[in-house]
Amino acid sequence: MADNWVETTAGDLRRWADERGEKVDGQGAHLLFDLAAREMGLEGPDALTPGALRALLLEVFPETVVAGADEVPSVLDTLRAVAAFLGDTGAVTAERAAELAAEIDRLAPEFAAVVAETDSAERQVAAEVVAGLMEADGIPLDDQDAVEEWMREFEALPDEERYARAEDYLRRTEDLVVPPVRLAPAAELADAARRSGLTAEVRALAEWTGERVLTELDELTAADAEAAVAALGLATPRRLPGVEVGDQTDLPELDRLWWAATEAEVIRAEGGKAAPGPALPDLGSGDDERALRVWLRLLDSVAVPEHDPSDGLDAIELVQNELTGVLIHLYEQEEPATPGELADALLGHVAEAYEISDERSLATAVRDALTLELDDLARWGVVEPAGDGGRALTPLGVWGVRELLLSDGFTAPVVGELAGAPAAELVAGLAWHRPETADEEIDGWLASHDVKDAAADLLDVMRGGGPGARNLAAAVLHRVGPEAAPVVRAAQEHPLVSPYAALWLNAAGDPAGRELSRAEYLWVFVDTVAGMLETAEPEEAVAAALVDAPPGAEMREMVDELWRTDHPGVADVLEALGDHHPDKATAKAARTAAYKARSAHAAGNGGV
C-alpha cells in the first residue's frame, strides 16, 4: 500500500513539474514520501498535515537521513513544490496547501539548525571512526602520505564493505570500555613496584646471570638453567615430573622470567651472550616513572605470554593465553572474586573459544593451572587476598592492568578525572560509572565549579541533549545548592527543561516551585525510561522504571494515558513496557497504547 502511493505520487509530481517547465528534485521528493510512509505510517499524500510535516523535518529526517547543512535549501524547495503540487492537483484542499507552505517557511530556521547540528555531530563521529580504522590498520596519523593512500584505498571499496567496517569498529569500540577505577598516587605505586616479587625475581635472575654464554636461541644452557633455579630458590610446580632438563623451556617458571627480563631489557641477550641490560638500574631507581615503566614491561610479558594454539595447548598454556581475561574480570568486578568464580568464568570462555573433547578433565586441569597463576600474581604484587576467600587486584595491579588496557585501545576512566570537565563531558562520562563512583565524581565536579555556573551548564545540556543526557544532568542538578535558584527559575520556559526545573525548585522550597501537572508527570516518566533505553536492554530499563512506578490498576491507567504524551520516544517506551511488563493486563494495555502513539504521531496530532 505504502509503496503504491509513494511511487504513484512521485511519478505524478515529476509529470506535473514537467508540464509547467519547473525543476523538481524527483529523487528527493521520493525519499520524503518514503519516509512519510515507512517511518510515520502516512497512508497517502492527503495525510500530510502541518503537524506531520513538523515531525518529518525535525524528527524523522535528521534521525534517518545523512545530510549536510548545504542540502537544507534543496529539501525545503522540494517540499514547497510538493505543497503546490498537492494543492494544484486537488490531493489536498487549497487551504491545506497554504498551511503546508506556511509551515515550511516557519520550520525552515529550526530545520536548518537541526540538520547543521546533526551534520556536525556526524562529521565528528565519522572522522573519529576513520581515524580509528587507520590506527587499527597500523597507519600513523601523522604520516600524511600514508593517510592519503589509505583514504584512497578505503574510498575505492564498495559502500557495503565500508559501512560494514565502520559498524564493526563501532561495535568493538563500545565493547572496549571498562568501569572507572581509583588509582593510588604515583609515588605509592612506584614504591610497590620496587618492592614487588616480580621485580625481586627478575632482578635476582639478572644479577645471577651477569655475563654468560647462551645457547644459539639466546637462552640459558640446561646446566645454567638448573643452577639459576637453585640459586634463586625458584619453585617450579609446572616442571614435568621425571623429565630431564634438556633446555631452559623444561623449567617453565624460569623460562617465563627470562623472557620477561630480556623483553624489558633488564637482561640483554643477543649473539649467544648475556649481559646486564640498560633497564636493570631502573628497577631500583628513585625515579618513579622509570621504575613503573620497567615493571609494566615485565607485567606485560608475564601476563600476556604467547603460546601458539596451532601447536596444541595444554591446560597451563591455555590458562596463560587467557590470563588477560582473568585480569580484566578482576578489574571490572565490584567485589572480590573467588578462585572458583574466576575458574568458572574462564571455563565458560574456553568452551566458546576452543574445541574441547573432554570437558571434565580439562575443567580440573584448568582449575589447577589457574591456581598456579593466581599464586604467581600474588607473589608478583598484582593480586591479593580479599574478602571471604576472594581475590582482588592490588593498587599496583589496578594501575598495571589499566595501562595494558589503554595500550590495547580500551577506554578506561579514572575516578576524579571529570572534576574540571565541561558539564557535557561530565554527563557523558557518568554513563560509565557505577553509583558509588558516580557520586564521588559528581561531588568532585561540583566542588570545582561555581554553583550558578554549574546549574547553567547543566541546564544547557538538558536543553540540547537526548533523554539519557537530560536524566543524568537533572540528577546532577539536584545536587546543586539553593544559590542556583535564579538560574533554574529562568530556565522554566524551555519545554524540555520546565518539568525538571519545577521539580528542583519544589525540592529546594523555592516560591516558584510547584507540583507537576499530570501531563508533565507522564512526560518525565517517558523521558526517564527513554533515557534508560539508550544504554540498557529494554527488559532492564523496564525493571528499573517500575521500581518507583505506581502499582496495579494505577499503572494500567497511567499506561492508557501515556500514548498522548508529547514525547518523541513515547512509542518506544510503550513498546518496551508491552514486551517486558510483568503484569499481562498492563503489558497488553501498553502494546495498544504504543499503536495509538505511532498512529497519532504519524497523523501529526499526537500529544497534549
ChimeraX attribute file (.defattr): number of C-alpha atoms within 10 A of each C-alpha:
attribute: neighborCount
match mode: 1-to-1
recipient: residues
	/A:1	8
	/A:2	15
	/A:3	13
	/A:4	10
	/A:5	17
	/A:6	24
	/A:7	14
	/A:8	11
	/A:9	21
	/A:10	21
	/A:11	14
	/A:12	14
	/A:13	22
	/A:14	18
	/A:15	14
	/A:16	17
	/A:17	17
	/A:18	12
	/A:19	8
	/A:20	8
	/A:21	9
	/A:22	11
	/A:23	11
	/A:24	20
	/A:25	17
	/A:26	16
	/A:27	12
	/A:28	15
	/A:29	23
	/A:30	18
	/A:31	16
	/A:32	23
	/A:33	25
	/A:34	20
	/A:35	19
	/A:36	27
	/A:37	21
	/A:38	15
	/A:39	15
	/A:40	20
	/A:41	18
	/A:42	23
	/A:43	19
	/A:44	17
	/A:45	18
	/A:46	14
	/A:47	18
	/A:48	24
	/A:49	20
	/A:50	22
	/A:51	16
	/A:52	21
	/A:53	22
	/A:54	20
	/A:55	20
	/A:56	23
	/A:57	22
	/A:58	18
	/A:59	14
	/A:60	18
	/A:61	20
	/A:62	18
	/A:63	12
	/A:64	10
	/A:65	13
	/A:66	12
	/A:67	16
	/A:68	16
	/A:69	16
	/A:70	12
	/A:71	12
	/A:72	18
	/A:73	12
	/A:74	13
	/A:75	19
	/A:76	19
	/A:77	15
	/A:78	20
	/A:79	21
	/A:80	21
	/A:81	21
	/A:82	24
	/A:83	24
	/A:84	19
	/A:85	20
	/A:86	22
	/A:87	19
	/A:88	14
	/A:89	13
	/A:90	12
	/A:91	17
	/A:92	20
	/A:93	14
	/A:94	16
	/A:95	10
	/A:96	18
	/A:97	24
	/A:98	17
	/A:99	14
	/A:100	26
	/A:101	20
	/A:102	14
	/A:103	17
	/A:104	21
	/A:105	13
	/A:106	12
	/A:107	18
	/A:108	17
	/A:109	11
	/A:110	14
	/A:111	23
	/A:112	20
	/A:113	15
	/A:114	18
	/A:115	24
	/A:116	19
	/A:117	16
	/A:118	19
	/A:119	18
	/A:120	14
	/A:121	12
	/A:122	15
	/A:123	14
	/A:124	12
	/A:125	13
	/A:126	13
	/A:127	12
	/A:128	12
	/A:129	18
	/A:130	17
	/A:131	16
	/A:132	19
	/A:133	19
	/A:134	18
	/A:135	14
	/A:136	12
	/A:137	10
	/A:138	10
	/A:139	18
	/A:140	14
	/A:141	14
	/A:142	8
	/A:143	9
	/A:144	11
	/A:145	12
	/A:146	15
	/A:147	16
	/A:148	12
	/A:149	11
	/A:150	16
	/A:151	13
	/A:152	11
	/A:153	9
	/A:154	17
	/A:155	10
	/A:156	10
	/A:157	11
	/A:158	9
	/A:159	11
	/A:160	9
	/A:161	11
	/A:162	14
	/A:163	12
	/A:164	11
	/A:165	16
	/A:166	17
	/A:167	13
	/A:168	12
	/A:169	17
	/A:170	16
	/A:171	11
	/A:172	13
	/A:173	15
	/A:174	11
	/A:175	11
	/A:176	15
	/A:177	16
	/A:178	18
	/A:179	18
	/A:180	23
	/A:181	19
	/A:182	14
	/A:183	16
	/A:184	14
	/A:185	9
	/A:186	14
	/A:187	14
	/A:188	13
	/A:189	23
	/A:190	25
	/A:191	17
	/A:192	21
	/A:193	28
	/A:194	21
	/A:195	15
	/A:196	18
	/A:197	18
	/A:198	24
	/A:199	24
	/A:200	17
	/A:201	20
	/A:202	26
	/A:203	21
	/A:204	14
	/A:205	21
	/A:206	23
	/A:207	15
	/A:208	15
	/A:209	19
	/A:210	14
	/A:211	15
	/A:212	15
	/A:213	19
	/A:214	18
	/A:215	15
	/A:216	12
	/A:217	11
	/A:218	17
	/A:219	23
	/A:220	27
	/A:221	19
	/A:222	19
	/A:223	12
	/A:224	17
	/A:225	23
	/A:226	17
	/A:227	14
	/A:228	18
	/A:229	16
	/A:230	11
	/A:231	12
	/A:232	15
	/A:233	10
	/A:234	12
	/A:235	12
	/A:236	13
	/A:237	12
	/A:238	13
	/A:239	15
	/A:240	12
	/A:241	7
	/A:242	6
	/A:243	8
	/A:244	10
	/A:245	16
	/A:246	12
	/A:247	17
	/A:248	21
	/A:249	16
	/A:250	19
	/A:251	21
	/A:252	15
	/A:253	19
	/A:254	24
	/A:255	17
	/A:256	16
	/A:257	20
	/A:258	25
	/A:259	21
	/A:260	24
	/A:261	29
	/A:262	23
	/A:263	18
	/A:264	24
	/A:265	18
	/A:266	27
	/A:267	27
	/A:268	22
	/A:269	25
	/A:270	16
	/A:271	12
	/A:272	14
	/A:273	16
	/A:274	21
	/A:275	17
	/A:276	22
	/A:277	18
	/A:278	12
	/A:279	21
	/A:280	22
	/A:281	15
	/A:282	19
	/A:283	24
	/A:284	19
	/A:285	16
	/A:286	14
	/A:287	12
	/A:288	19
	/A:289	15
	/A:290	17
	/A:291	24
	/A:292	25
	/A:293	18
	/A:294	24
	/A:295	27
	/A:296	21
	/A:297	18
	/A:298	24
	/A:299	22
	/A:300	19
	/A:301	19
	/A:302	23
	/A:303	22
	/A:304	16
	/A:305	17
	/A:306	12
	/A:307	14
	/A:308	11
	/A:309	12
	/A:310	6
	/A:311	7
	/A:312	10
	/A:313	13
	/A:314	14
	/A:315	19
	/A:316	17
	/A:317	18
	/A:318	20
	/A:319	25
	/A:320	20
	/A:321	18
	/A:322	17
	/A:323	20
	/A:324	18
	/A:325	17
	/A:326	18
	/A:327	22
	/A:328	17
	/A:329	16
	/A:330	22
	/A:331	22
	/A:332	12
	/A:333	11
	/A:334	11
	/A:335	13
	/A:336	19
	/A:337	20
	/A:338	18
	/A:339	16
	/A:340	14
	/A:341	13
	/A:342	22
	/A:343	22
	/A:344	15
	/A:345	14
	/A:346	21
	/A:347	18
	/A:348	11
	/A:349	13
	/A:350	19
	/A:351	12
	/A:352	9
	/A:353	9
	/A:354	10
	/A:355	9
	/A:356	12
	/A:357	8
	/A:358	8
	/A:359	13
	/A:360	10
	/A:361	11
	/A:362	16
	/A:363	18
	/A:364	12
	/A:365	16
	/A:366	23
	/A:367	21
	/A:368	15
	/A:369	21
	/A:370	24
	/A:371	16
	/A:372	16
	/A:373	17
	/A:374	20
	/A:375	12
	/A:376	17
	/A:377	22
	/A:378	21
	/A:379	15
	/A:380	21
	/A:381	20
	/A:382	26
	/A:383	22
	/A:384	19
	/A:385	15
	/A:386	15
	/A:387	11
	/A:388	9
	/A:389	11
	/A:390	16
	/A:391	21
	/A:392	24
	/A:393	23
	/A:394	20
	/A:395	20
	/A:396	25
	/A:397	26
	/A:398	22
	/A:399	22
	/A:400	23
	/A:401	22
	/A:402	24
	/A:403	15
	/A:404	19
	/A:405	18
	/A:406	15
	/A:407	10
	/A:408	10
	/A:409	15
	/A:410	18
	/A:411	19
	/A:412	17
	/A:413	20
	/A:414	16
	/A:415	18
	/A:416	19
	/A:417	15
	/A:418	19
	/A:419	19
	/A:420	15
	/A:421	14
	/A:422	15
	/A:423	24
	/A:424	18
	/A:425	12
	/A:426	23
	/A:427	25
	/A:428	13
	/A:429	17
	/A:430	23
	/A:431	14
	/A:432	18
	/A:433	19
	/A:434	12
	/A:435	10
	/A:436	8
	/A:437	19
	/A:438	20
	/A:439	15
	/A:440	14
	/A:441	22
	/A:442	21
	/A:443	16
	/A:444	17
	/A:445	22
	/A:446	20
	/A:447	14
	/A:448	12
	/A:449	16
	/A:450	14
	/A:451	19
	/A:452	18
	/A:453	14
	/A:454	23
	/A:455	28
	/A:456	20
	/A:457	16
	/A:458	25
	/A:459	25
	/A:460	17
	/A:461	22
	/A:462	23
	/A:463	17
	/A:464	14
	/A:465	16
	/A:466	15
	/A:467	22
	/A:468	22
	/A:469	23
	/A:470	25
	/A:471	22
	/A:472	20
	/A:473	26
	/A:474	23
	/A:475	16
	/A:476	23
	/A:477	24
	/A:478	17
	/A:479	15
	/A:480	23
	/A:481	14
	/A:482	17
	/A:483	13
	/A:484	19
	/A:485	23
	/A:486	15
	/A:487	17
	/A:488	23
	/A:489	18
	/A:490	12
	/A:491	20
	/A:492	17
	/A:493	11
	/A:494	13
	/A:495	11
	/A:496	22
	/A:497	20
	/A:498	19
	/A:499	22
	/A:500	27
	/A:501	27
	/A:502	22
	/A:503	17
	/A:504	25
	/A:505	24
	/A:506	16
	/A:507	14
	/A:508	18
	/A:509	13
	/A:510	15
	/A:511	10
	/A:512	16
	/A:513	17
	/A:514	16
	/A:515	13
	/A:516	16
	/A:517	10
	/A:518	11
	/A:519	17
	/A:520	19
	/A:521	15
	/A:522	22
	/A:523	22
	/A:524	20
	/A:525	18
	/A:526	26
	/A:527	23
	/A:528	19
	/A:529	28
	/A:530	29
	/A:531	21
	/A:532	21
	/A:533	21
	/A:534	14
	/A:535	13
	/A:536	14
	/A:537	11
	/A:538	21
	/A:539	15
	/A:540	14
	/A:541	22
	/A:542	24
	/A:543	16
	/A:544	14
	/A:545	17
	/A:546	15
	/A:547	9
	/A:548	8
	/A:549	13
	/A:550	12
	/A:551	10
	/A:552	11
	/A:553	11
	/A:554	12
	/A:555	15
	/A:556	19
	/A:557	13
	/A:558	17
	/A:559	24
	/A:560	19
	/A:561	15
	/A:562	26
	/A:563	29
	/A:564	23
	/A:565	22
	/A:566	19
	/A:567	22
	/A:568	19
	/A:569	18
	/A:570	27
	/A:571	26
	/A:572	18
	/A:573	28
	/A:574	29
	/A:575	20
	/A:576	24
	/A:577	28
	/A:578	24
	/A:579	17
	/A:580	19
	/A:581	19
	/A:582	13
	/A:583	13
	/A:584	12
	/A:585	13
	/A:586	23
	/A:587	21
	/A:588	18
	/A:589	18
	/A:590	29
	/A:591	20
	/A:592	17
	/A:593	23
	/A:594	26
	/A:595	15
	/A:596	18
	/A:597	27
	/A:598	20
	/A:599	18
	/A:600	18
	/A:601	26
	/A:602	26
	/A:603	22
	/A:604	21
	/A:605	17
	/A:606	20
	/A:607	17
	/A:608	11
